[in-house]
Amino acid sequence: MERFNVLVVDDEQDFLETLVNRLMKRDIDTIGAASGEEALKIMKDNMFDAVVLDIKMPGGMDGIETLREMKKIQPLAEIVLLTGHGSVETSIEGLKLGAFDYLLKPIKLEELLVKLSLAFEKKDLHSHKIRNLKIKELLR
């Protein structure tokens, strides 16, 4: 069975560690990052199928700015945004910028697993389409 790679980005350390551990227990290779800047550094050296990204993070980069940069580094990585009730509008902005979907905090693990499963399927479909186009070009 193929293993999936997920990057979790959240400034709340307890939440980050708990979520990383819970995903790893389900055989999902997971790396955690505590900021947008840290996440972008990690993304330059590792390929991810999906990213779980908190929108509200203090400091230099918020989730939307991080999303923009992530899509430049790994356009096929599917990004699930995490948001509080007050920032659903920001989540919609994120969807327009290429995020896969969003979940309201506090999240239920089962909901996240469903979103990640759908995100993996979508990324896999895009990867196959690109591979098939490259094969067709080679055959011309």
C-alpha positions in Angstrom: 0.0 0.0 0.0 1.3 3.5 -0.9 2.2 5.7 2.0 1.1 9.3 2.1 3.1 12.3 3.2 1.4 15.1 5.2 2.8 18.4 6.5 0.9 19.8 9.5 1.4 23.5 10.2 0.1 25.0 13.4 1.5 27.4 16.0 -0.2 25.6 18.9 2.5 23.2 20.0 0.2 20.7 21.8 -2.2 20.5 19.0 0.6 20.1 16.4 2.3 17.3 18.3 -1.0 15.5 19.0 -2.2 15.7 15.4 1.2 14.5 14.0 1.2 11.5 16.4 -2.4 10.6 15.6 -1.8 10.7 11.9 1.5 8.7 12.2 -0.4 6.0 14.2 -2.6 5.6 11.1 0.5 5.0 8.9 0.5 8.5 7.4 4.0 9.9 7.2 3.7 13.2 8.9 6.0 16.2 9.7 5.0 19.1 11.9 5.9 22.8 11.5 5.1 25.5 14.0 5.1 28.4 11.5 4.6 29.3 7.8 8.3 30.0 7.4 9.3 26.7 8.9 6.8 24.9 6.7 8.2 26.5 3.5 11.7 25.4 4.4 10.5 21.8 5.0 8.6 21.8 1.7 11.7 22.7 -0.3 13.3 19.5 0.9 10.3 17.1 1.1 7.4 16.2 -1.2 4.0 16.2 0.4 0.6 14.8 -0.8 -1.3 17.1 1.5 -0.9 19.9 4.0 -3.0 20.7 7.0 -2.5 24.4 7.5 -3.8 26.7 10.3 -5.0 30.1 8.9 -4.4 32.1 12.1 -0.8 32.1 13.0 1.0 34.9 14.8 4.3 36.3 13.5 5.5 36.9 10.0 3.3 34.7 7.8 -0.4 33.9 8.2 -2.0 30.8 6.7 -3.1 32.6 3.5 0.4 33.9 2.7 1.8 30.5 3.5 -0.7 28.9 1.2 0.3 31.2 -1.7 4.0 30.3 -1.3 3.3 26.6 -0.9 1.4 26.5 -4.2 4.5 28.0 -5.9 6.8 25.3 -4.4 4.5 22.2 -4.7 1.5 23.1 -6.9 0.0 19.5 -6.6 0.1 19.3 -2.8 -3.5 19.5 -1.6 -4.0 21.9 1.3 -6.7 21.6 4.0 -7.1 24.8 5.9 -7.9 24.9 9.6 -10.0 27.9 10.8 -11.9 29.2 13.7 -15.6 30.3 13.4 -14.6 33.9 12.9 -12.5 33.4 9.8 -14.7 31.4 7.4 -14.4 34.3 4.9 -10.6 33.8 5.0 -11.1 30.1 4.3 -13.1 31.0 1.2 -10.3 33.3 0.1 -8.0 30.3 0.6 -10.2 28.1 -1.6 -9.9 30.7 -4.4 -6.1 30.5 -4.0 -6.1 26.8 -4.5 -6.7 25.2 -1.1 -8.5 21.8 -1.3 -11.0 22.4 1.5 -11.2 23.7 5.1 -12.3 22.5 8.5 -13.5 24.4 11.6 -11.5 24.1 14.8 -11.7 22.2 17.0 -11.4 19.5 14.4 -12.7 15.9 14.6 -10.0 13.5 13.5 -12.4 11.4 11.5 -13.5 14.5 9.5 -9.8 15.3 8.8 -9.1 11.7 7.7 -12.0 11.9 5.2 -10.7 15.2 3.8 -7.2 13.9 3.6 -8.4 10.7 1.8 -10.2 12.9 -0.8 -7.2 15.2 -1.1 -4.9 12.1 -1.7 -7.3 10.9 -4.4 -7.4 14.4 -6.1 -3.6 14.7 -6.1 -3.2 11.2 -7.4 -5.6 11.9 -10.3 -3.7 15.1 -11.2 -0.4 13.3 -11.1 -1.8 10.6 -13.5 -3.1 13.2 -15.9 0.2 15.0 -16.0 2.1 11.7 -16.5 -0.3 10.7 -19.4 0.2 14.1 -21.1 4.0 13.7 -20.8 3.8 10.2 -22.4 1.6 11.5 -25.2 4.1 14.3 -25.9 6.9 11.8 -26.0 5.0 9.7 -28.6 4.5 12.6 -30.9 
